[in-house]
Amino acid sequence: MTTSPSARIAVYPGTFDPLTNGHVDIIQRGAALFDRIVVAILVNPAKAPLFTVEERVEMTRAAFKSQPDVEVDTFDGLLVEYARQRQATVIVRGLRAISDFENEMQMALMNRHLSSTIETVLMMPAEAYTYLSSRLVKEVFALGGSVRGLVPELVEARLREKTGVGSGLRV
Ligand code: PNS
């Protein structure tokens, strides 16, 4: 997709291991506010992710295949440097609960210290996703619990393939 020079581009960075419906919700809200939202997956082998970065890119692209205003990319190094390269003026992050606030505030202020021209926008997901995290999804799934409705169906299928666990128990 070509973007005009005056387009408002936002970067939505994260680990996305895996993409959850909370992430999807934030991406949709971001896409409604900005001309283009770039989902930027951090390449960080130190985190020992369940899914490779290629798998995470592929799943996220598949989830947004009908939305040309949502782009999926990877980055390493400083986020503000990546945002500058992508001509993004906004960093989008999701804020679920007050427990997220301190970390997000710290990152936003550090990023502002590094680049005063890039603004962080914190967005609240739908209430149903305020308790949701990729870490909990992996834990619940690995222990046989159901994650239906919490992740896109294609992610649930990939979790099944990856872990060998069934579709999940709901008691
Ligand atoms: O999904 P996550 O793990 O909460 O995402 C964290 C992420 C990728 C946004 C953060 O670790 C990050 O921005 N890393 C890039 C390195 C960087 O720029 N650090 C300094 C600014 S905080």
Backbone and ligand atoms as CSV (ligand in chain L), in Angstrom:
chain,resi,resn,atom,element,x,y,z
A,1,MET,N,N,0.851,-1.204,0.000
A,1,MET,CA,C,0.000,0.000,0.000
A,1,MET,C,C,0.882,1.248,0.000
A,2,THR,N,N,0.618,2.211,-0.883
A,2,THR,CA,C,1.394,3.449,-0.863
A,2,THR,C,C,0.728,4.418,0.121
A,3,THR,N,N,1.568,5.186,0.802
A,3,THR,CA,C,1.039,6.095,1.807
A,3,THR,C,C,1.456,7.510,1.425
A,4,SER,N,N,0.541,8.478,1.535
A,4,SER,CA,C,0.879,9.855,1.181
A,4,SER,C,C,1.828,10.416,2.240
A,5,PRO,N,N,2.653,11.443,1.851
A,5,PRO,CA,C,3.639,11.982,2.798
A,5,PRO,C,C,3.005,12.545,4.068
A,6,SER,N,N,1.726,12.966,3.989
A,6,SER,CA,C,1.090,13.557,5.174
A,6,SER,C,C,0.335,12.509,6.012
A,7,ALA,N,N,0.436,11.245,5.616
A,7,ALA,CA,C,-0.322,10.199,6.324
A,7,ALA,C,C,0.152,10.073,7.764
A,8,ARG,N,N,-0.791,9.802,8.660
A,8,ARG,CA,C,-0.476,9.571,10.071
A,8,ARG,C,C,-0.163,8.098,10.241
A,9,ILE,N,N,1.101,7.823,10.535
A,9,ILE,CA,C,1.508,6.425,10.688
A,9,ILE,C,C,1.785,6.154,12.159
A,10,ALA,N,N,1.212,5.071,12.665
A,10,ALA,CA,C,1.457,4.666,14.050
A,10,ALA,C,C,2.157,3.311,14.050
A,11,VAL,N,N,3.029,3.131,15.039
A,11,VAL,CA,C,3.688,1.837,15.233
A,11,VAL,C,C,3.106,1.215,16.498
A,12,TYR,N,N,2.751,-0.046,16.411
A,12,TYR,CA,C,2.256,-0.771,17.590
A,12,TYR,C,C,3.270,-1.886,17.881
A,13,PRO,N,N,4.200,-1.620,18.805
A,13,PRO,CA,C,5.274,-2.585,19.037
A,13,PRO,C,C,4.914,-3.614,20.101
A,14,GLY,N,N,5.540,-4.765,20.034
A,14,GLY,CA,C,5.331,-5.752,21.081
A,14,GLY,C,C,5.986,-7.065,20.735
A,15,THR,N,N,5.753,-8.039,21.621
A,15,THR,CA,C,6.330,-9.370,21.441
A,15,THR,C,C,5.348,-10.267,20.688
A,16,PHE,N,N,4.072,-10.119,20.979
A,16,PHE,CA,C,2.991,-10.839,20.271
A,16,PHE,C,C,3.239,-12.355,20.220
A,17,ASP,N,N,3.534,-12.927,21.379
A,17,ASP,CA,C,3.844,-14.371,21.434
A,17,ASP,C,C,2.816,-15.126,22.267
A,18,PRO,N,N,1.617,-15.374,21.729
A,18,PRO,CA,C,1.140,-15.058,20.394
A,18,PRO,C,C,0.212,-13.824,20.419
A,19,LEU,N,N,-0.251,-13.477,19.212
A,19,LEU,CA,C,-1.281,-12.437,19.046
A,19,LEU,C,C,-2.542,-12.870,19.800
A,20,THR,N,N,-3.108,-11.965,20.597
A,20,THR,CA,C,-4.370,-12.283,21.293
A,20,THR,C,C,-5.474,-11.374,20.734
A,21,ASN,N,N,-6.697,-11.657,21.155
A,21,ASN,CA,C,-7.797,-10.788,20.711
A,21,ASN,C,C,-7.706,-9.398,21.358
A,22,GLY,N,N,-6.964,-9.310,22.458
A,22,GLY,CA,C,-6.699,-7.993,23.048
A,22,GLY,C,C,-5.826,-7.169,22.106
A,23,HIS,N,N,-4.789,-7.801,21.538
A,23,HIS,CA,C,-3.950,-7.106,20.546
A,23,HIS,C,C,-4.802,-6.724,19.326
A,24,VAL,N,N,-5.625,-7.669,18.869
A,24,VAL,CA,C,-6.464,-7.415,17.683
A,24,VAL,C,C,-7.343,-6.195,17.935
A,25,ASP,N,N,-7.909,-6.131,19.132
A,25,ASP,CA,C,-8.781,-5.019,19.508
A,25,ASP,C,C,-8.022,-3.683,19.433
A,26,ILE,N,N,-6.801,-3.662,19.963
A,26,ILE,CA,C,-6.003,-2.418,19.947
A,26,ILE,C,C,-5.633,-2.060,18.507
A,27,ILE,N,N,-5.286,-3.060,17.704
A,27,ILE,CA,C,-4.917,-2.794,16.306
A,27,ILE,C,C,-6.108,-2.181,15.560
A,28,GLN,N,N,-7.302,-2.717,15.801
A,28,GLN,CA,C,-8.499,-2.163,15.133
A,28,GLN,C,C,-8.759,-0.731,15.579
A,29,ARG,N,N,-8.602,-0.479,16.861
A,29,ARG,CA,C,-8.803,0.897,17.358
A,29,ARG,C,C,-7.757,1.832,16.764
A,30,GLY,N,N,-6.518,1.352,16.675
A,30,GLY,CA,C,-5.444,2.165,16.090
A,30,GLY,C,C,-5.702,2.424,14.607
A,31,ALA,N,N,-6.173,1.397,13.908
A,31,ALA,CA,C,-6.429,1.532,12.468
A,31,ALA,C,C,-7.541,2.558,12.220
A,32,ALA,N,N,-8.465,2.662,13.179
A,32,ALA,CA,C,-9.553,3.638,13.021
A,32,ALA,C,C,-9.058,5.073,13.254
A,33,LEU,N,N,-7.996,5.217,14.033
A,33,LEU,CA,C,-7.496,6.561,14.373
A,33,LEU,C,C,-6.433,7.070,13.409
A,34,PHE,N,N,-5.631,6.129,12.859
A,34,PHE,CA,C,-4.480,6.537,12.042
A,34,PHE,C,C,-4.637,6.014,10.619
A,35,ASP,N,N,-3.866,6.619,9.700
A,35,ASP,CA,C,-3.971,6.189,8.298
A,35,ASP,C,C,-3.386,4.798,8.112
A,36,ARG,N,N,-2.366,4.497,8.911
A,36,ARG,CA,C,-1.730,3.191,8.798
A,36,ARG,C,C,-1.193,2.793,10.171
A,37,ILE,N,N,-1.339,1.538,10.508
A,37,ILE,CA,C,-0.747,1.066,11.761
A,37,ILE,C,C,0.210,-0.072,11.422
A,38,VAL,N,N,1.431,0.088,11.902
A,38,VAL,CA,C,2.458,-0.927,11.644
A,38,VAL,C,C,2.622,-1.754,12.923
A,39,VAL,N,N,2.235,-3.007,12.857
A,39,VAL,CA,C,2.427,-3.906,13.997
A,39,VAL,C,C,3.889,-4.349,13.931
A,40,ALA,N,N,4.671,-3.935,14.931
A,40,ALA,CA,C,6.120,-4.140,14.882
A,40,ALA,C,C,6.517,-5.183,15.924
A,41,ILE,N,N,6.920,-6.348,15.430
A,41,ILE,CA,C,7.230,-7.468,16.330
A,41,ILE,C,C,8.720,-7.431,16.677
A,42,LEU,N,N,8.992,-7.370,17.974
A,42,LEU,CA,C,10.379,-7.259,18.430
A,42,LEU,C,C,11.118,-8.583,18.216
A,43,VAL,N,N,12.273,-8.477,17.579
A,43,VAL,CA,C,13.135,-9.655,17.422
A,43,VAL,C,C,14.023,-9.697,18.661
A,44,ASN,N,N,13.692,-10.616,19.564
A,44,ASN,CA,C,14.440,-10.683,20.828
A,44,ASN,C,C,14.577,-12.138,21.266
A,45,PRO,N,N,15.607,-12.836,20.737
A,45,PRO,CA,C,15.752,-14.259,21.053
A,45,PRO,C,C,15.939,-14.499,22.551
A,46,ALA,N,N,16.389,-13.472,23.290
A,46,ALA,CA,C,16.621,-13.626,24.733
A,46,ALA,C,C,15.331,-13.976,25.461
A,47,LYS,N,N,14.183,-13.639,24.867
A,47,LYS,CA,C,12.901,-13.888,25.535
A,47,LYS,C,C,12.426,-15.335,25.411
A,48,ALA,N,N,13.133,-16.177,24.628
A,48,ALA,CA,C,12.757,-17.574,24.410
A,48,ALA,C,C,11.263,-17.716,24.111
A,49,PRO,N,N,10.816,-17.155,23.003
A,49,PRO,CA,C,9.385,-17.195,22.701
A,49,PRO,C,C,8.902,-18.588,22.300
A,50,LEU,N,N,7.602,-18.809,22.427
A,50,LEU,CA,C,7.019,-20.082,21.974
A,50,LEU,C,C,7.033,-20.118,20.446
A,51,PHE,N,N,6.628,-19.022,19.829
A,51,PHE,CA,C,6.579,-18.951,18.359
A,51,PHE,C,C,7.785,-18.169,17.844
A,52,THR,N,N,8.351,-18.627,16.741
A,52,THR,CA,C,9.454,-17.878,16.129
A,52,THR,C,C,8.899,-16.550,15.627
A,53,VAL,N,N,9.799,-15.632,15.375
A,53,VAL,CA,C,9.345,-14.328,14.893
A,53,VAL,C,C,8.649,-14.490,13.535
A,54,GLU,N,N,9.146,-15.418,12.715
A,54,GLU,CA,C,8.517,-15.652,11.398
A,54,GLU,C,C,7.084,-16.157,11.582
A,55,GLU,N,N,6.900,-17.062,12.549
A,55,GLU,CA,C,5.549,-17.590,12.803
A,55,GLU,C,C,4.618,-16.482,13.297
A,56,ARG,N,N,5.160,-15.611,14.158
A,56,ARG,CA,C,4.321,-14.524,14.691
A,56,ARG,C,C,3.941,-13.534,13.592
A,57,VAL,N,N,4.901,-13.267,12.703
A,57,VAL,CA,C,4.603,-12.374,11.576
A,57,VAL,C,C,3.514,-12.997,10.715
A,58,GLU,N,N,3.691,-14.264,10.398
A,58,GLU,CA,C,2.752,-14.956,9.502
A,58,GLU,C,C,1.333,-14.975,10.108
A,59,MET,N,N,1.249,-15.291,11.398
A,59,MET,CA,C,-0.084,-15.346,12.038
A,59,MET,C,C,-0.741,-13.969,12.065
A,60,THR,N,N,0.061,-12.951,12.359
A,60,THR,CA,C,-0.503,-11.601,12.458
A,60,THR,C,C,-0.927,-11.110,11.077
A,61,ARG,N,N,-0.089,-11.406,10.074
A,61,ARG,CA,C,-0.475,-11.010,8.697
A,61,ARG,C,C,-1.765,-11.713,8.289
A,62,ALA,N,N,-1.878,-12.985,8.623
A,62,ALA,CA,C,-3.075,-13.739,8.246
A,62,ALA,C,C,-4.316,-13.152,8.924
A,63,ALA,N,N,-4.152,-12.729,10.169
A,63,ALA,CA,C,-5.303,-12.184,10.909
A,63,ALA,C,C,-5.790,-10.863,10.309
A,64,PHE,N,N,-4.891,-10.142,9.622
A,64,PHE,CA,C,-5.261,-8.827,9.066
A,64,PHE,C,C,-5.146,-8.798,7.544
A,65,LYS,N,N,-5.302,-9.954,6.917
A,65,LYS,CA,C,-5.048,-10.021,5.474
A,65,LYS,C,C,-6.005,-9.153,4.656
A,66,SER,N,N,-7.183,-8.871,5.200
A,66,SER,CA,C,-8.132,-8.053,4.431
A,66,SER,C,C,-8.041,-6.570,4.786
A,67,GLN,N,N,-7.020,-6.200,5.583
A,67,GLN,CA,C,-6.908,-4.788,5.987
A,67,GLN,C,C,-5.591,-4.179,5.516
A,68,PRO,N,N,-5.614,-3.491,4.372
A,68,PRO,CA,C,-4.369,-2.935,3.846
A,68,PRO,C,C,-3.759,-1.843,4.713
A,69,ASP,N,N,-4.560,-1.268,5.631
A,69,ASP,CA,C,-3.999,-0.219,6.508
A,69,ASP,C,C,-3.268,-0.801,7.720
A,70,VAL,N,N,-3.241,-2.127,7.822
A,70,VAL,CA,C,-2.491,-2.783,8.900
A,70,VAL,C,C,-1.302,-3.498,8.272
A,71,GLU,N,N,-0.112,-3.092,8.677
A,71,GLU,CA,C,1.109,-3.708,8.147
A,71,GLU,C,C,1.793,-4.459,9.286
A,72,VAL,N,N,2.439,-5.550,8.971
A,72,VAL,CA,C,3.152,-6.314,10.007
A,72,VAL,C,C,4.626,-6.365,9.626
A,73,ASP,N,N,5.475,-6.024,10.586
A,73,ASP,CA,C,6.910,-5.949,10.319
A,73,ASP,C,C,7.644,-6.418,11.574
A,74,THR,N,N,8.965,-6.520,11.481
A,74,THR,CA,C,9.776,-6.836,12.662
A,74,THR,C,C,10.751,-5.693,12.899
A,75,PHE,N,N,11.244,-5.608,14.124
A,75,PHE,CA,C,12.286,-4.613,14.396
A,75,PHE,C,C,13.195,-5.126,15.493
A,76,ASP,N,N,14.408,-4.567,15.509
A,76,ASP,CA,C,15.275,-4.772,16.666
A,76,ASP,C,C,15.930,-3.439,16.980
A,77,GLY,N,N,16.628,-3.364,18.067
A,77,GLY,CA,C,17.231,-2.081,18.463
A,77,GLY,C,C,16.188,-1.162,19.066
A,78,LEU,N,N,16.487,0.129,19.014
A,78,LEU,CA,C,15.614,1.115,19.650
A,78,LEU,C,C,14.308,1.298,18.887
A,79,LEU,N,N,13.221,1.273,19.632
A,79,LEU,CA,C,11.905,1.452,19.015
A,79,LEU,C,C,11.775,2.819,18.340
A,80,VAL,N,N,12.260,3.872,18.998
A,80,VAL,CA,C,12.095,5.213,18.406
A,80,VAL,C,C,12.869,5.337,17.093
A,81,GLU,N,N,13.975,4.606,16.995
A,81,GLU,CA,C,14.767,4.644,15.766
A,81,GLU,C,C,13.977,3.938,14.651
A,82,TYR,N,N,13.369,2.824,15.018
A,82,TYR,CA,C,12.534,2.107,14.041
A,82,TYR,C,C,11.351,2.998,13.605
A,83,ALA,N,N,10.718,3.645,14.591
A,83,ALA,CA,C,9.559,4.510,14.274
A,83,ALA,C,C,10.002,5.634,13.327
A,84,ARG,N,N,11.173,6.198,13.598
A,84,ARG,CA,C,11.688,7.277,12.744
A,84,ARG,C,C,11.887,6.764,11.305
A,85,GLN,N,N,12.503,5.579,11.193
A,85,GLN,CA,C,12.722,4.992,9.857
A,85,GLN,C,C,11.406,4.797,9.110
A,86,ARG,N,N,10.369,4.420,9.876
A,86,ARG,CA,C,9.062,4.155,9.256
A,86,ARG,C,C,8.215,5.421,9.098
A,87,GLN,N,N,8.790,6.558,9.470
A,87,GLN,CA,C,8.100,7.847,9.418
A,87,GLN,C,C,6.820,7.847,10.254
A,88,ALA,N,N,6.866,7.099,11.340
A,88,ALA,CA,C,5.721,7.053,12.254
A,88,ALA,C,C,5.873,8.154,13.290
A,89,THR,N,N,4.771,8.803,13.617
A,89,THR,CA,C,4.821,9.879,14.615
A,89,THR,C,C,4.175,9.441,15.935
A,90,VAL,N,N,3.636,8.248,15.931
A,90,VAL,CA,C,2.906,7.768,17.109
A,90,VAL,C,C,3.316,6.334,17.438
A,91,ILE,N,N,3.458,6.070,18.736
A,91,ILE,CA,C,3.626,4.698,19.226
A,91,ILE,C,C,2.340,4.350,19.964
A,92,VAL,N,N,1.692,3.294,19.554
A,92,VAL,CA,C,0.459,2.846,20.216
A,92,VAL,C,C,0.815,1.714,21.173
A,93,ARG,N,N,0.257,1.777,22.387
A,93,ARG,CA,C,0.388,0.653,23.319
A,93,ARG,C,C,-0.963,0.437,23.984
A,94,GLY,N,N,-1.243,-0.781,24.343
A,94,GLY,CA,C,-2.489,-1.102,25.032
A,94,GLY,C,C,-2.291,-0.942,26.536
A,95,LEU,N,N,-3.330,-0.469,27.202
A,95,LEU,CA,C,-3.285,-0.329,28.665
A,95,LEU,C,C,-4.473,-1.101,29.212
A,96,ARG,N,N,-4.173,-2.231,29.865
A,96,ARG,CA,C,-5.273,-3.078,30.315
A,96,ARG,C,C,-5.753,-2.691,31.700
A,97,ALA,N,N,-4.833,-2.631,32.617
A,97,ALA,CA,C,-5.214,-2.368,34.003
A,97,ALA,C,C,-4.180,-1.440,34.599
A,98,ILE,N,N,-4.446,-1.012,35.824
A,98,ILE,CA,C,-3.532,-0.072,36.475
A,98,ILE,C,C,-2.138,-0.693,36.604
A,99,SER,N,N,-2.093,-2.028,36.679
A,99,SER,CA,C,-0.801,-2.717,36.809
A,99,SER,C,C,0.093,-2.500,35.586
A,100,ASP,N,N,-0.489,-2.208,34.431
A,100,ASP,CA,C,0.309,-1.925,33.228
A,100,ASP,C,C,0.885,-0.515,33.264
A,101,PHE,N,N,0.252,0.326,34.075
A,101,PHE,CA,C,0.498,1.758,33.929
A,101,PHE,C,C,1.951,2.158,34.149
A,102,GLU,N,N,2.551,1.615,35.222
A,102,GLU,CA,C,3.894,2.054,35.571
A,102,GLU,C,C,4.888,1.742,34.461
A,103,ASN,N,N,4.826,0.527,33.956
A,103,ASN,CA,C,5.729,0.107,32.886
A,103,ASN,C,C,5.512,0.937,31.624
A,104,GLU,N,N,4.242,1.151,31.286
A,104,GLU,CA,C,3.936,1.902,30.055
A,104,GLU,C,C,4.377,3.358,30.187
A,105,MET,N,N,4.183,3.914,31.389
A,105,MET,CA,C,4.589,5.300,31.640
A,105,MET,C,C,6.104,5.426,31.502
A,106,GLN,N,N,6.811,4.458,32.098
A,106,GLN,CA,C,8.275,4.453,32.029
A,106,GLN,C,C,8.749,4.395,30.574
A,107,MET,N,N,8.148,3.484,29.802
A,107,MET,CA,C,8.565,3.333,28.402
A,107,MET,C,C,8.230,4.600,27.605
A,108,ALA,N,N,7.026,5.130,27.837
A,108,ALA,CA,C,6.598,6.316,27.080
A,108,ALA,C,C,7.530,7.492,27.364
A,109,LEU,N,N,7.894,7.670,28.646
A,109,LEU,CA,C,8.750,8.811,28.987
A,109,LEU,C,C,10.175,8.602,28.495
A,110,MET,N,N,10.650,7.357,28.542
A,110,MET,CA,C,11.981,7.078,28.000
A,110,MET,C,C,11.985,7.312,26.486
A,111,ASN,N,N,10.943,6.873,25.826
A,111,ASN,CA,C,10.879,7.086,24.371
A,111,ASN,C,C,10.778,8.579,24.044
A,112,ARG,N,N,10.078,9.329,24.894
A,112,ARG,CA,C,9.989,10.783,24.665
A,112,ARG,C,C,11.356,11.449,24.895
A,113,HIS,N,N,12.067,10.938,25.903
A,113,HIS,CA,C,13.424,11.448,26.154
A,113,HIS,C,C,14.302,11.198,24.918
A,114,LEU,N,N,14.129,10.043,24.308
A,114,LEU,CA,C,14.954,9.686,23.144
A,114,LEU,C,C,14.516,10.417,21.880
A,115,SER,N,N,13.226,10.691,21.779
A,115,SER,CA,C,12.709,11.363,20.585
A,115,SER,C,C,11.469,12.172,20.955
A,116,SER,N,N,11.619,13.478,20.965
A,116,SER,CA,C,10.508,14.334,21.415
A,116,SER,C,C,9.420,14.466,20.355
A,117,THR,N,N,9.680,13.978,19.155
A,117,THR,CA,C,8.683,14.161,18.083
A,117,THR,C,C,7.750,12.952,17.951
A,118,ILE,N,N,8.024,11.906,18.723
A,118,ILE,CA,C,7.163,10.715,18.633
A,118,ILE,C,C,6.301,10.648,19.900
A,119,GLU,N,N,5.013,10.607,19.700
A,119,GLU,CA,C,4.070,10.628,20.824
A,119,GLU,C,C,3.571,9.210,21.107
A,120,THR,N,N,3.471,8.857,22.390
A,120,THR,CA,C,2.885,7.552,22.744
A,120,THR,C,C,1.401,7.733,23.024
A,121,VAL,N,N,0.594,6.879,22.439
A,121,VAL,CA,C,-0.848,6.896,22.684
A,121,VAL,C,C,-1.215,5.565,23.344
A,122,LEU,N,N,-1.736,5.646,24.569
A,122,LEU,CA,C,-2.146,4.426,25.286
A,122,LEU,C,C,-3.636,4.209,25.056
A,123,MET,N,N,-3.976,3.003,24.629
A,123,MET,CA,C,-5.379,2.732,24.301
A,123,MET,C,C,-5.913,1.588,25.153
A,124,MET,N,N,-7.140,1.748,25.618
A,124,MET,CA,C,-7.777,0.710,26.427
A,124,MET,C,C,-8.492,-0.288,25.534
A,125,PRO,N,N,-8.248,-1.578,25.733
A,125,PRO,CA,C,-8.998,-2.564,24.943
A,125,PRO,C,C,-10.415,-2.711,25.486
A,126,ALA,N,N,-11.249,-3.444,24.766
A,126,ALA,CA,C,-12.589,-3.771,25.276
A,126,ALA,C,C,-12.430,-4.461,26.634
A,127,GLU,N,N,-13.411,-4.225,27.501
A,127,GLU,CA,C,-13.343,-4.762,28.868
A,127,GLU,C,C,-13.055,-6.258,28.919
A,128,ALA,N,N,-13.621,-6.976,27.966
A,128,ALA,CA,C,-13.479,-8.444,27.967
A,128,ALA,C,C,-12.015,-8.878,27.890
A,129,TYR,N,N,-11.141,-7.992,27.434
A,129,TYR,CA,C,-9.739,-8.377,27.255
A,129,TYR,C,C,-8.810,-7.757,28.291
A,130,THR,N,N,-9.380,-7.135,29.318
A,130,THR,CA,C,-8.506,-6.418,30.254
A,130,THR,C,C,-7.652,-7.380,31.085
A,131,TYR,N,N,-8.072,-8.610,31.213
A,131,TYR,CA,C,-7.313,-9.576,32.020
A,131,TYR,C,C,-6.437,-10.473,31.150
A,132,LEU,N,N,-6.442,-10.212,29.862
A,132,LEU,CA,C,-5.828,-11.139,28.906
A,132,LEU,C,C,-4.368,-10.782,28.637
A,133,SER,N,N,-3.531,-11.828,28.589
A,133,SER,CA,C,-2.131,-11.597,28.180
A,133,SER,C,C,-1.657,-12.823,27.412
A,134,SER,N,N,-0.641,-12.628,26.579
A,134,SER,CA,C,-0.074,-13.755,25.826
A,134,SER,C,C,0.468,-14.806,26.796
A,135,ARG,N,N,1.070,-14.337,27.880
A,135,ARG,CA,C,1.651,-15.271,28.857
A,135,ARG,C,C,0.573,-16.187,29.443
A,136,LEU,N,N,-0.575,-15.582,29.823
A,136,LEU,CA,C,-1.650,-16.397,30.394
A,136,LEU,C,C,-2.248,-17.342,29.362
A,137,VAL,N,N,-2.373,-16.862,28.117
A,137,VAL,CA,C,-2.909,-17.721,27.050
A,137,VAL,C,C,-2.050,-18.973,26.920
A,138,LYS,N,N,-0.724,-18.795,26.888
A,138,LYS,CA,C,0.184,-19.951,26.729
A,138,LYS,C,C,0.075,-20.893,27.923
A,139,GLU,N,N,0.007,-20.296,29.111
A,139,GLU,CA,C,-0.047,-21.117,30.323
A,139,GLU,C,C,-1.346,-21.925,30.380
A,140,VAL,N,N,-2.456,-21.243,30.143
A,140,VAL,CA,C,-3.762,-21.905,30.212
A,140,VAL,C,C,-3.851,-23.004,29.154
A,141,PHE,N,N,-3.402,-22.683,27.944
A,141,PHE,CA,C,-3.478,-23.662,26.851
A,141,PHE,C,C,-2.621,-24.881,27.159
A,142,ALA,N,N,-1.407,-24.651,27.637
A,142,ALA,CA,C,-0.479,-25.760,27.929
A,142,ALA,C,C,-1.043,-26.669,29.018
A,143,LEU,N,N,-1.872,-26.093,29.902
A,143,LEU,CA,C,-2.447,-26.894,30.994
A,143,LEU,C,C,-3.808,-27.477,30.620
A,144,GLY,N,N,-4.187,-27.313,29.346
A,144,GLY,CA,C,-5.416,-27.953,28.869
A,144,GLY,C,C,-6.656,-27.092,28.970
A,145,GLY,N,N,-6.499,-25.819,29.319
A,145,GLY,CA,C,-7.658,-24.929,29.423
A,145,GLY,C,C,-8.039,-24.351,28.071
A,146,SER,N,N,-9.276,-23.858,27.970
A,146,SER,CA,C,-9.751,-23.306,26.700
A,146,SER,C,C,-9.343,-21.836,26.548
A,147,VAL,N,N,-8.867,-21.496,25.352
A,147,VAL,CA,C,-8.557,-20.086,25.055
A,147,VAL,C,C,-9.460,-19.584,23.930
A,148,ARG,N,N,-10.548,-20.320,23.692
A,148,ARG,CA,C,-11.474,-19.920,22.627
A,148,ARG,C,C,-12.041,-18.529,22.905
A,149,GLY,N,N,-12.043,-17.701,21.881
A,149,GLY,CA,C,-12.560,-16.339,22.031
A,149,GLY,C,C,-11.512,-15.364,22.574
A,150,LEU,N,N,-10.386,-15.899,22.995
A,150,LEU,CA,C,-9.337,-15.030,23.543
A,150,LEU,C,C,-8.220,-14.771,22.540
A,151,VAL,N,N,-8.120,-15.658,21.547
A,151,VAL,CA,C,-7.129,-15.493,20.472
A,151,VAL,C,C,-7.844,-15.745,19.148
A,152,PRO,N,N,-7.333,-15.200,18.019
A,152,PRO,CA,C,-7.938,-15.534,16.729
A,152,PRO,C,C,-7.902,-17.055,16.514
A,153,GLU,N,N,-8.876,-17.563,15.764
A,153,GLU,CA,C,-8.952,-19.021,15.563
A,153,GLU,C,C,-7.669,-19.590,14.988
A,154,LEU,N,N,-7.057,-18.843,14.055
A,154,LEU,CA,C,-5.836,-19.361,13.437
A,154,LEU,C,C,-4.699,-19.475,14.451
A,155,VAL,N,N,-4.709,-18.619,15.470
A,155,VAL,CA,C,-3.686,-18.700,16.524
A,155,VAL,C,C,-3.964,-19.923,17.401
A,156,GLU,N,N,-5.241,-20.164,17.682
A,156,GLU,CA,C,-5.596,-21.337,18.486
A,156,GLU,C,C,-5.142,-22.613,17.776
A,157,ALA,N,N,-5.358,-22.647,16.459
A,157,ALA,CA,C,-4.940,-23.836,15.688
A,157,ALA,C,C,-3.427,-23.997,15.747
A,158,ARG,N,N,-2.690,-22.895,15.664
A,158,ARG,CA,C,-1.223,-22.976,15.717
A,158,ARG,C,C,-0.735,-23.373,17.107
A,159,LEU,N,N,-1.466,-22.952,18.142
A,159,LEU,CA,C,-1.112,-23.364,19.506
A,159,LEU,C,C,-1.249,-24.882,19.633
A,160,ARG,N,N,-2.333,-25.401,19.018
A,160,ARG,CA,C,-2.590,-26.843,19.054
A,160,ARG,C,C,-1.454,-27.600,18.357
A,161,GLU,N,N,-1.070,-27.106,17.175
A,161,GLU,CA,C,0.015,-27.745,16.419
A,161,GLU,C,C,1.326,-27.694,17.194
A,162,LYS,N,N,1.599,-26.546,17.772
A,162,LYS,CA,C,2.886,-26.294,18.425
A,162,LYS,C,C,3.050,-27.096,19.698
A,163,THR,N,N,1.964,-27.167,20.483
A,163,THR,CA,C,2.088,-27.759,21.815
A,163,THR,C,C,1.592,-29.197,21.858
A,164,GLY,N,N,0.853,-29.611,20.823
A,164,GLY,CA,C,0.299,-30.962,20.833
A,164,GLY,C,C,-0.868,-31.102,21.809
A,165,VAL,N,N,-1.280,-29.982,22.410
A,165,VAL,CA,C,-2.401,-30.017,23.359
A,165,VAL,C,C,-3.702,-29.908,22.561
A,166,GLY,N,N,-4.789,-30.486,23.066
A,166,GLY,CA,C,-6.080,-30.485,22.373
A,166,GLY,C,C,-6.721,-29.108,22.375
A,167,SER,N,N,-8.019,-29.039,22.090
A,167,SER,CA,C,-8.651,-27.728,21.923
A,167,SER,C,C,-8.932,-27.022,23.252
A,168,GLY,N,N,-8.724,-27.701,24.356
A,168,GLY,CA,C,-8.808,-26.985,25.614
A,168,GLY,C,C,-10.084,-27.244,26.398
A,169,LEU,N,N,-9.893,-27.331,27.681
A,169,LEU,CA,C,-10.956,-27.661,28.608
A,169,LEU,C,C,-11.618,-26.408,29.127
A,170,ARG,N,N,-12.952,-26.458,29.234
A,170,ARG,CA,C,-13.663,-25.329,29.868
A,170,ARG,C,C,-14.585,-25.929,30.900
A,171,VAL,N,N,-14.265,-25.704,32.181
A,171,VAL,CA,C,-15.063,-26.375,33.236
A,171,VAL,C,C,-16.109,-25.426,33.818
L,1,PNS,O1,O,4.851,-6.933,24.193
L,1,PNS,P1,P,5.896,-6.368,25.087
L,1,PNS,O2,O,6.905,-7.452,25.434
L,1,PNS,O3,O,5.323,-5.681,26.287
L,1,PNS,O4,O,6.683,-5.237,24.228
L,1,PNS,C1,C,7.783,-4.532,24.769
L,1,PNS,C2,C,8.428,-3.621,23.702
L,1,PNS,C3,C,8.791,-4.411,22.466
L,1,PNS,C4,C,7.458,-2.516,23.325
L,1,PNS,C5,C,9.704,-2.978,24.334
L,1,PNS,O5,O,10.501,-3.980,24.898
L,1,PNS,C6,C,10.552,-2.177,23.352
L,1,PNS,O6,O,10.136,-1.141,22.879
L,1,PNS,N1,N,11.746,-2.689,23.024
L,1,PNS,C7,C,12.656,-2.027,22.097
L,1,PNS,C8,C,13.908,-1.506,22.803
L,1,PNS,C9,C,13.768,-0.062,23.210
L,1,PNS,O7,O,13.518,0.811,22.405
L,1,PNS,N2,N,13.970,0.211,24.524
L,1,PNS,C10,C,13.987,1.553,25.092
L,1,PNS,C11,C,12.643,2.206,25.224
L,1,PNS,S1,S,11.614,1.583,26.485
